[in-house]
Amino acid sequence: MSPAMIKMWISIAGMGCMFLAILFIYLSRYKLKGIFRVITGMLAYLFLLVSGLILFIVLFT
């Protein structure tokens, strides 16, 4: 597989992480209560951080 194709798949994974972050933030703010709200919120921001790092690395390589 060429390096360009590998970058494409890595960037698609980053976009998938962003989609999961959006979904988890929505769930934690509007649907869940208690400890589940905190856990999904932390997981959402973790996905957001990972996707941001992935897309930053792909953009500047």
N, C-alpha and C positions, 0 to 999 in steps of 0.2 A: 504494500500500500504506500502511496506517495505521501510525503510530508504534508501536502496541502489537504489531502483527504483526511489525514489524522487530525489536523487542525479543525477541519469541518466537523468531525464527530465530537471533538472535545468542546467546541463552541455550542453544538446542539445539546450536549450534556449540561453546559452552563445555563442555557435557556430553559431547559427542563427543571433545573434547580430553582430558577427564578419563578417559574410557574408554581412549583411546590411551595415556595415561600409565600407567594400571593395567596394560595389556597389556605395555608396554615395560619397566616395573619388574619384572614377573613374568619376562619373558624374560631380562633382564639379571641377575637374581639366581639363577635356577634352571637356565636352559638354555644360556646362552652363556658363553664363556671368552675371555680375552685382551682384545684391543683392541675387539672387538665388544661386550663387556660394558660397557666404559667409554663407548663411543659411544651405545649404546642407553640407558644410565643417564642420560647427560647430556640426550639427547633426551627421555626420559621426564620429567625434572624441568623441562625447558623447557616441555613441554606442560602440566604441572601448574601452572607459574607463569602461563602464558597463560590457562588456563581459570579460575584463581582471579581474575585481573584482570578477565576478561570477566564473570564472575558477580558480582563486587564492583561493577563499573560498572553492570550491569543492575539489580542490587538497589537501588542508591542513586540511580537516575535516575527 
